[in-house]
Amino acid sequence: MIKVLVATEKPFSPAALEAIRGIVTTAGCELSLLEKYTDRHCLEEAIKEVDALIVRSDKIDKEILSAAGHLRVIVRAGAGYDNIDLVAATERGICVMNTPGQNANAVAELVFGMLIYTVRNFYSGTAGTELRGKKLGILAYGNVGRHVACLAQGFGMEVCAYDAFCPSEVIENDNVKSLDSVADLFRTCPIVSLHIPVTKETKKSINYEFLSLLPQGAILVNTARKEVICEPCLARMFAERPDFRYLSDIRPDIHADLAASYPDRYFSTPKKMGAQTAEANFNAGIAAIRQALAFLTKGDERFRVNN
Ligand code: 3PG
């Protein structure tokens, strides 16, 4: 019998879990659940006998994988798979997949949740500003970037984007201005929203060279990953530019300093919660279990991200 483990330090919604359980039971498979674990050994123990593993941002490294005796597929219920050691998985013959797009709307909505909270001065009662007519630059035009563009247009914003891989015709087709470079985006857009994945190339890539180009009154929104930011550059930008604001769905390592020094220019969610909605959990969770079972029963490798 196929054994599936759902291991989520940050649990899915009850509705998503119920739907996953229904699919697993109907397929005649066995489901085990590990939620809110604080000790990695619990995961090492739980992974021993399973064929499929479904995770969110849970760290799956070489050590964890070495405890997995039967594991054949890992599905990251979400977009970013930087939490999984792909090389170690490939070495062990394990297929790794993600579920692109399934939680994109939730992340995009949080961008605007944080933006409105900020431009209305954290609901302090003082006069804020509006989003309408403001220029937004989207860095990377993937699933989340596209949803952000669509919502921004609803707010009446002027929307621009740069993506090193997406053809400019695709961007322009959405009535979004395609820019020629990252520098162009930072130079011309007072509000910038980051949607790049973390890779060797993007790590610490949002550096002082780009940040310092931002126009007066700039707001940088990060619902991507903390690793894409050069944090000393961010600290320098805060110190030099009293007009600069930073909103993050991922606590930077320098969170305590920023929160203490710039409480009216910095906001971070306490825990990464862009994708933490019932709908996103449901969509990503269902896609994950379907993909895992399709791989195990039919060898379907769509959405595979390792070689
Ligand atoms: C993703 O990469 O899909 C998002 O960052 C969501 O991550 P989460 O599942 O940990 O909320």
Boltz pocket constraint, residues with backbone or C-beta under 6 A from the ligand:
constraints:
  - pocket:
      binder: B
      contacts: [[A, 10], [A, 56], [A, 57], [A, 58], [A, 77], [A, 78], [A, 79], [A, 80], [A, 81], [A, 103], [A, 223], [A, 224], [A, 272], [A, 273], [A, 274], [A, 275], [A, 276]]
      max_distance: 6.0
